[in-house]
Amino acid sequence: MLEFSLSGDIYAWMILPLLIFSARICDVSLGTLRVIFIAKGFKYIAPVIGFFEVIIWLLAIGQVMQNVGNVASYIAYGGGFAAGTFIGMAVEERLSLGNVVVRIITNRDESKIVEAMRGRNFGVTTMDAEGSSGPVKVILTISRREDLSELIGLIHEHQPNAFFTVEEIKSVKEGVFPKKRVGMILNWRDPQGFFRKGK
């Protein structure tokens, strides 16, 4: 009888909370990715993720409701939610999904950075503008997020003192982008065919 009781306590206070914690990490991570995919226009992937997210959530909440008096289950549920949110954002960051627009503003000669960007097959648009201290050049380009570190490296190399901003955009059509490194993965990331080879 004592052995059975110990076994039941181990399940109730260790195994069950661990299962709930793990399930919450999975469903919240999927939920975070689903919201990000919706915001970025991946309308075919988001519903599939949502399907698995809800099933896992039902399993987790079902176990919590069956063990209402188990405080460890509540702690595991909340902890899994927090951890799942963090992990979901980390995964999205590693996937480098979507596109960004980069604006570079400089009061120095922009020819070298423009040449370097075009040499790496970044589409570049330049404009004359007026800053607070005189004439400036505004350089615009749209980049895949996975190429952003390369682009920022070019800015630091050729215009280390330039002011630049990076903003998320939902979608682009046409344009010039660096060649895709892994065709299958990038085709999956671009279900609507936004990226087309520039001429």
Phi and psi restraints in degrees (value plus and minus 20) as a CYANA .aco file:
   2 LEU   PHI     -83.1   -43.1
   2 LEU   PSI     -61.3   -21.3
   3 GLU   PHI     -83.5   -43.5
   3 GLU   PSI     -60.1   -20.1
   4 PHE   PHI     -85.0   -45.0
   4 PHE   PSI     -60.4   -20.4
   5 SER   PHI     -84.6   -44.6
   5 SER   PSI     -62.8   -22.8
   6 LEU   PHI     -82.6   -42.6
   6 LEU   PSI     -60.5   -20.5
   7 SER   PHI     -82.9   -42.9
   7 SER   PSI     -61.6   -21.6
   8 GLY   PHI     -85.5   -45.5
   8 GLY   PSI     -59.1   -19.1
   9 ASP   PHI     -85.9   -45.9
   9 ASP   PSI     -60.6   -20.6
  10 ILE   PHI     -80.8   -40.8
  10 ILE   PSI     -62.3   -22.3
  11 TYR   PHI     -85.6   -45.6
  11 TYR   PSI     -66.2   -26.2
  12 ALA   PHI     -88.9   -48.9
  12 ALA   PSI     -55.6   -15.6
  13 TRP   PHI    -127.4   -87.4
  13 TRP   PSI     -26.5    13.5
  14 MET   PHI    -148.4  -108.4
  14 MET   PSI     -79.8   -39.8
  15 ILE   PHI     -88.0   -48.0
  15 ILE   PSI     -68.4   -28.4
  16 LEU   PHI     -81.2   -41.2
  16 LEU   PSI     -69.3   -29.3
  17 PRO   PHI     -79.9   -39.9
  17 PRO   PSI     -56.5   -16.5
  18 LEU   PHI     -84.7   -44.7
  18 LEU   PSI     -60.4   -20.4
  19 LEU   PHI     -84.8   -44.8
  19 LEU   PSI     -63.3   -23.3
  20 ILE   PHI     -84.3   -44.3
  20 ILE   PSI     -63.5   -23.5
  21 PHE   PHI     -78.8   -38.8
  21 PHE   PSI     -66.4   -26.4
  22 SER   PHI     -84.8   -44.8
  22 SER   PSI     -62.0   -22.0
  23 ALA   PHI     -83.3   -43.3
  23 ALA   PSI     -60.5   -20.5
  24 ARG   PHI     -86.6   -46.6
  24 ARG   PSI     -58.9   -18.9
  25 ILE   PHI     -78.2   -38.2
  25 ILE   PSI     -65.0   -25.0
  26 CYS   PHI     -84.8   -44.8
  26 CYS   PSI     -70.6   -30.6
  27 ASP   PHI     -91.8   -51.8
  27 ASP   PSI     -55.1   -15.1
  28 VAL   PHI     -93.1   -53.1
  28 VAL   PSI     -57.0   -17.0
  29 SER   PHI     -81.1   -41.1
  29 SER   PSI     -64.6   -24.6
  30 LEU   PHI     -83.7   -43.7
  30 LEU   PSI     -58.9   -18.9
  31 GLY   PHI     -84.4   -44.4
  31 GLY   PSI     -60.8   -20.8
  32 THR   PHI     -83.1   -43.1
  32 THR   PSI     -64.0   -24.0
  33 LEU   PHI     -84.8   -44.8
  33 LEU   PSI     -58.9   -18.9
  34 ARG   PHI     -80.2   -40.2
  34 ARG   PSI     -66.6   -26.6
  35 VAL   PHI     -82.2   -42.2
  35 VAL   PSI     -61.1   -21.1
  36 ILE   PHI     -85.3   -45.3
  36 ILE   PSI     -61.9   -21.9
  37 PHE   PHI     -83.2   -43.2
  37 PHE   PSI     -59.7   -19.7
  38 ILE   PHI     -82.7   -42.7
  38 ILE   PSI     -65.6   -25.6
  39 ALA   PHI     -82.7   -42.7
  39 ALA   PSI     -50.0   -10.0
  40 LYS   PHI    -115.1   -75.1
  40 LYS   PSI     -17.6    22.4
  41 GLY   PHI      66.6   106.6
  41 GLY   PSI      -3.8    36.2
  42 PHE   PHI    -107.5   -67.5
  42 PHE   PSI      54.3    94.3
  43 LYS   PHI     -94.4   -54.4
  43 LYS   PSI     -34.1     5.9
  44 TYR   PHI    -112.3   -72.3
  44 TYR   PSI     -44.8    -4.8
  45 ILE   PHI    -106.1   -66.1
  45 ILE   PSI     -56.7   -16.7
  46 ALA   PHI     -77.0   -37.0
  46 ALA   PSI     -64.9   -24.9
  47 PRO   PHI     -83.6   -43.6
  47 PRO   PSI     -55.1   -15.1
  48 VAL   PHI     -85.2   -45.2
  48 VAL   PSI     -64.5   -24.5
  49 ILE   PHI     -81.8   -41.8
  49 ILE   PSI     -61.8   -21.8
  50 GLY   PHI     -81.2   -41.2
  50 GLY   PSI     -55.6   -15.6
  51 PHE   PHI     -80.2   -40.2
  51 PHE   PSI     -70.6   -30.6
  52 PHE   PHI     -91.2   -51.2
  52 PHE   PSI     -53.7   -13.7
  53 GLU   PHI     -79.0   -39.0
  53 GLU   PSI     -66.9   -26.9
  54 VAL   PHI     -89.4   -49.4
  54 VAL   PSI     -58.2   -18.2
  55 ILE   PHI     -82.1   -42.1
  55 ILE   PSI     -66.0   -26.0
  56 ILE   PHI     -84.3   -44.3
  56 ILE   PSI     -59.6   -19.6
  57 TRP   PHI     -82.2   -42.2
  57 TRP   PSI     -61.9   -21.9
  58 LEU   PHI     -81.0   -41.0
  58 LEU   PSI     -60.8   -20.8
  59 LEU   PHI     -82.9   -42.9
  59 LEU   PSI     -62.2   -22.2
  60 ALA   PHI     -88.1   -48.1
  60 ALA   PSI     -68.4   -28.4
  61 ILE   PHI     -88.3   -48.3
  61 ILE   PSI     -50.1   -10.1
  62 GLY   PHI     -83.2   -43.2
  62 GLY   PSI     -61.6   -21.6
  63 GLN   PHI     -88.0   -48.0
  63 GLN   PSI     -56.8   -16.8
  64 VAL   PHI     -84.6   -44.6
  64 VAL   PSI     -63.7   -23.7
  65 MET   PHI     -88.3   -48.3
  65 MET   PSI     -49.8    -9.8
  66 GLN   PHI     -96.0   -56.0
  66 GLN   PSI     -36.5     3.5
  67 ASN   PHI    -147.9  -107.9
  67 ASN   PSI      36.9    76.9
  68 VAL   PHI     -79.9   -39.9
  68 VAL   PSI     -53.8   -13.8
  69 GLY   PHI    -104.2   -64.2
  69 GLY   PSI     -18.1    21.9
  70 ASN   PHI    -113.8   -73.8
  70 ASN   PSI      84.0   124.0
  71 VAL   PHI     -82.8   -42.8
  71 VAL   PSI     -53.9   -13.9
  72 ALA   PHI     -81.7   -41.7
  72 ALA   PSI     -51.1   -11.1
  73 SER   PHI     -86.1   -46.1
  73 SER   PSI     -60.1   -20.1
  74 TYR   PHI     -85.2   -45.2
  74 TYR   PSI     -63.1   -23.1
  75 ILE   PHI     -83.2   -43.2
  75 ILE   PSI     -62.7   -22.7
  76 ALA   PHI     -84.7   -44.7
  76 ALA   PSI     -57.3   -17.3
  77 TYR   PHI     -84.0   -44.0
  77 TYR   PSI     -68.4   -28.4
  78 GLY   PHI     -87.3   -47.3
  78 GLY   PSI     -61.6   -21.6
  79 GLY   PHI     -83.4   -43.4
  79 GLY   PSI     -59.2   -19.2
  80 GLY   PHI     -85.2   -45.2
  80 GLY   PSI     -56.0   -16.0
  81 PHE   PHI     -83.0   -43.0
  81 PHE   PSI     -67.3   -27.3
  82 ALA   PHI     -83.0   -43.0
  82 ALA   PSI     -67.4   -27.4
  83 ALA   PHI     -84.8   -44.8
  83 ALA   PSI     -58.3   -18.3
  84 GLY   PHI     -84.9   -44.9
  84 GLY   PSI     -58.6   -18.6
  85 THR   PHI     -81.9   -41.9
  85 THR   PSI     -66.7   -26.7
  86 PHE   PHI     -82.8   -42.8
  86 PHE   PSI     -66.3   -26.3
  87 ILE   PHI     -85.4   -45.4
  87 ILE   PSI     -60.0   -20.0
  88 GLY   PHI     -79.5   -39.5
  88 GLY   PSI     -63.7   -23.7
  89 MET   PHI     -86.5   -46.5
  89 MET   PSI     -58.8   -18.8
  90 ALA   PHI     -84.9   -44.9
  90 ALA   PSI     -60.5   -20.5
  91 VAL   PHI     -85.0   -45.0
  91 VAL   PSI     -63.9   -23.9
  92 GLU   PHI     -81.4   -41.4
  92 GLU   PSI     -59.3   -19.3
  93 GLU   PHI     -84.1   -44.1
  93 GLU   PSI     -58.9   -18.9
  94 ARG   PHI     -90.3   -50.3
  94 ARG   PSI     -51.9   -11.9
  95 LEU   PHI     -91.0   -51.0
  95 LEU   PSI     -44.2    -4.2
  96 SER   PHI      33.2    73.2
  96 SER   PSI      35.8    75.8
  97 LEU   PHI    -105.4   -65.4
  97 LEU   PSI     130.5   170.5
  98 GLY   PHI      70.4   110.4
  98 GLY   PSI    -191.5  -151.5
  99 ASN   PHI    -147.0  -107.0
  99 ASN   PSI     135.7   175.7
 100 VAL   PHI    -154.3  -114.3
 100 VAL   PSI     131.3   171.3
 101 VAL   PHI    -125.8   -85.8
 101 VAL   PSI     111.3   151.3
 102 VAL   PHI    -133.1   -93.1
 102 VAL   PSI     105.7   145.7
 103 ARG   PHI    -131.7   -91.7
 103 ARG   PSI     104.4   144.4
 104 ILE   PHI    -135.3   -95.3
 104 ILE   PSI     107.3   147.3
 105 ILE   PHI    -139.8   -99.8
 105 ILE   PSI     103.7   143.7
 106 THR   PHI    -161.9  -121.9
 106 THR   PSI     127.8   167.8
 107 ASN   PHI    -124.6   -84.6
 107 ASN   PSI      -5.7    34.3
 108 ARG   PHI    -131.9   -91.9
 108 ARG   PSI     153.6   193.6
 109 ASP   PHI     -80.1   -40.1
 109 ASP   PSI     103.1   143.1
 110 GLU   PHI    -117.1   -77.1
 110 GLU   PSI     -20.5    19.5
 111 SER   PHI     -81.7   -41.7
 111 SER   PSI     -58.1   -18.1
 112 LYS   PHI     -88.3   -48.3
 112 LYS   PSI     -63.6   -23.6
 113 ILE   PHI     -90.6   -50.6
 113 ILE   PSI     -56.4   -16.4
 114 VAL   PHI     -83.2   -43.2
 114 VAL   PSI     -63.9   -23.9
 115 GLU   PHI     -82.8   -42.8
 115 GLU   PSI     -62.0   -22.0
 116 ALA   PHI     -85.8   -45.8
 116 ALA   PSI     -61.0   -21.0
 117 MET   PHI     -85.9   -45.9
 117 MET   PSI     -63.6   -23.6
 118 ARG   PHI     -87.7   -47.7
 118 ARG   PSI     -52.4   -12.4
 119 GLY   PHI     -84.8   -44.8
 119 GLY   PSI     -46.9    -6.9
 120 ARG   PHI    -113.8   -73.8
 120 ARG   PSI     -10.3    29.7
 121 ASN   PHI      49.0    89.0
 121 ASN   PSI      11.5    51.5
 122 PHE   PHI    -107.3   -67.3
 122 PHE   PSI     113.8   153.8
 123 GLY   PHI     -92.2   -52.2
 123 GLY   PSI     113.3   153.3
 124 VAL   PHI    -150.1  -110.1
 124 VAL   PSI     114.7   154.7
 125 THR   PHI    -144.8  -104.8
 125 THR   PSI     110.4   150.4
 126 THR   PHI    -137.3   -97.3
 126 THR   PSI     127.6   167.6
 127 MET   PHI    -160.9  -120.9
 127 MET   PSI     128.0   168.0
 128 ASP   PHI    -104.9   -64.9
 128 ASP   PSI     119.7   159.7
 129 ALA   PHI    -166.7  -126.7
 129 ALA   PSI     153.3   193.3
 130 GLU   PHI    -138.8   -98.8
 130 GLU   PSI      99.2   139.2
 131 GLY   PHI    -116.4   -76.4
 131 GLY   PSI    -196.1  -156.1
 132 SER   PHI     -86.8   -46.8
 132 SER   PSI     -43.1    -3.1
 133 SER   PHI    -137.1   -97.1
 133 SER   PSI      -5.1    34.9
 134 GLY   PHI     112.4   152.4
 134 GLY   PSI    -187.1  -147.1
 135 PRO   PHI     -84.5   -44.5
 135 PRO   PSI     122.1   162.1
 136 VAL   PHI    -158.2  -118.2
 136 VAL   PSI     146.4   186.4
 137 LYS   PHI    -130.2   -90.2
 137 LYS   PSI     116.3   156.3
 138 VAL   PHI    -129.7   -89.7
 138 VAL   PSI     103.6   143.6
 139 ILE   PHI    -132.8   -92.8
 139 ILE   PSI     103.9   143.9
 140 LEU   PHI    -135.1   -95.1
 140 LEU   PSI     119.9   159.9
 141 THR   PHI    -172.5  -132.5
 141 THR   PSI     130.5   170.5
 142 ILE   PHI    -132.1   -92.1
 142 ILE   PSI     111.2   151.2
 143 SER   PHI    -152.1  -112.1
 143 SER   PSI     128.6   168.6
 144 ARG   PHI     -88.0   -48.0
 144 ARG   PSI     125.7   165.7
 145 ARG   PHI     -80.8   -40.8
 145 ARG   PSI     -51.1   -11.1
 146 GLU   PHI     -88.1   -48.1
 146 GLU   PSI     -39.8     0.2
 147 ASP   PHI    -118.0   -78.0
 147 ASP   PSI     -18.5    21.5
 148 LEU   PHI     -83.9   -43.9
 148 LEU   PSI     -60.5   -20.5
 149 SER   PHI     -82.6   -42.6
 149 SER   PSI     -57.3   -17.3
 150 GLU   PHI     -84.7   -44.7
 150 GLU   PSI     -62.1   -22.1
 151 LEU   PHI     -85.8   -45.8
 151 LEU   PSI     -63.6   -23.6
 152 ILE   PHI     -83.6   -43.6
 152 ILE   PSI     -55.0   -15.0
 153 GLY   PHI     -80.9   -40.9
 153 GLY   PSI     -59.8   -19.8
 154 LEU   PHI     -85.9   -45.9
 154 LEU   PSI     -58.5   -18.5
 155 ILE   PHI     -82.9   -42.9
 155 ILE   PSI     -67.1   -27.1
 156 HIS   PHI     -84.1   -44.1
 156 HIS   PSI     -51.7   -11.7
 157 GLU   PHI     -95.1   -55.1
 157 GLU   PSI     -63.1   -23.1
 158 HIS   PHI    -123.5   -83.5
 158 HIS   PSI     -43.9    -3.9
 159 GLN   PHI    -159.6  -119.6
 159 GLN   PSI      46.0    86.0
 160 PRO   PHI     -82.4   -42.4
 160 PRO   PSI     -43.6    -3.6
 161 ASN   PHI    -121.8   -81.8
 161 ASN   PSI     -13.2    26.8
 162 ALA   PHI     -93.4   -53.4
 162 ALA   PSI     129.8   169.8
 163 PHE   PHI    -109.6   -69.6
 163 PHE   PSI     110.4   150.4
 164 PHE   PHI    -163.5  -123.5
 164 PHE   PSI     132.8   172.8
 165 THR   PHI    -146.0  -106.0
 165 THR   PSI     133.2   173.2
 166 VAL   PHI    -148.3  -108.3
 166 VAL   PSI     105.1   145.1
 167 GLU   PHI    -151.0  -111.0
 167 GLU   PSI     121.9   161.9
 168 GLU   PHI     -92.0   -52.0
 168 GLU   PSI     122.7   162.7
 169 ILE   PHI    -150.8  -110.8
 169 ILE   PSI     131.6   171.6
 170 LYS   PHI     -95.4   -55.4
 170 LYS   PSI     -64.8   -24.8
 171 SER   PHI    -177.4  -137.4
 171 SER   PSI     141.3   181.3
 172 VAL   PHI    -157.6  -117.6
 172 VAL   PSI     137.7   177.7
 173 LYS   PHI    -153.2  -113.2
 173 LYS   PSI     111.7   151.7
 174 GLU   PHI      45.6    85.6
 174 GLU   PSI    -189.2  -149.2
 175 GLY   PHI      93.0   133.0
 175 GLY   PSI     155.6   195.6
 176 VAL   PHI    -137.7   -97.7
 176 VAL   PSI     106.6   146.6
 177 PHE   PHI    -156.7  -116.7
 177 PHE   PSI     133.3   173.3
 178 PRO   PHI     -77.0   -37.0
 178 PRO   PSI     131.3   171.3
 179 LYS   PHI     -78.6   -38.6
 179 LYS   PSI     124.1   164.1
 180 LYS   PHI     -91.2   -51.2
 180 LYS   PSI     112.7   152.7
 181 ARG   PHI    -105.0   -65.0
 181 ARG   PSI     -56.9   -16.9
 182 VAL   PHI    -148.7  -108.7
 182 VAL   PSI      78.7   118.7
 183 GLY   PHI     -75.9   -35.9
 183 GLY   PSI     -66.6   -26.6
 184 MET   PHI     -85.1   -45.1
 184 MET   PSI     -63.1   -23.1
 185 ILE   PHI     -85.3   -45.3
 185 ILE   PSI     -63.5   -23.5
 186 LEU   PHI     -91.7   -51.7
 186 LEU   PSI     -50.2   -10.2
 187 ASN   PHI     -84.6   -44.6
 187 ASN   PSI     -57.7   -17.7
 188 TRP   PHI     -86.0   -46.0
 188 TRP   PSI     -55.7   -15.7
 189 ARG   PHI     -95.0   -55.0
 189 ARG   PSI     -33.5     6.5
 190 ASP   PHI    -146.3  -106.3
 190 ASP   PSI      41.9    81.9
 191 PRO   PHI     -85.4   -45.4
 191 PRO   PSI     -42.3    -2.3
 192 GLN   PHI    -116.0   -76.0
 192 GLN   PSI     -17.3    22.7
 193 GLY   PHI      48.9    88.9
 193 GLY   PSI      16.6    56.6
 194 PHE   PHI     -89.2   -49.2
 194 PHE   PSI     -56.9   -16.9
 195 PHE   PHI    -105.8   -65.8
 195 PHE   PSI      98.6   138.6
 196 ARG   PHI    -147.4  -107.4
 196 ARG   PSI     130.2   170.2
 197 LYS   PHI     -86.2   -46.2
 197 LYS   PSI     107.3   147.3
 198 GLY   PHI     -93.6   -53.6
 198 GLY   PSI     135.0   175.0
